[in-house]
Amino acid sequence: MHPRFHEELNKARIADLHRRAERDRLARASAQTRRARRPYGKAPGGAAGVVTRRLLIILRTRSA
């Protein structure tokens, strides 16, 4: 193969690697922003979840 072809193929491979790296970087950033950020020890659902769980516990104890 002609040396010029090798140079062009290498340029194309490098460009492809850069595109893949950018795509992967954006995918990782997107996945991180989708995750719910919450302080350590806090239950998911916030205050409404806590109230609901407590209400269910109270109702179960009364009906038993």
Steps between C-alpha positions, in 0.01 A plus 500: 500500500621848423637692802254783435210259556643399838514863604140563396381181673679601820338845488158340456560258789611782729196709406276199570660448840444865585133476400458186711669662798274805473191279472605296803575813700155640423335169587678486837404860577140431405485190719641691796244780473214246479595344830321647797740690717405474864682550826630193677239336723198665342224275375398544137162662455554786741249605762202356313658155502573519870146609583355224283715231660413618852130513416509145367675380815238669721212354299648149509540510878144620552347235276694214659 
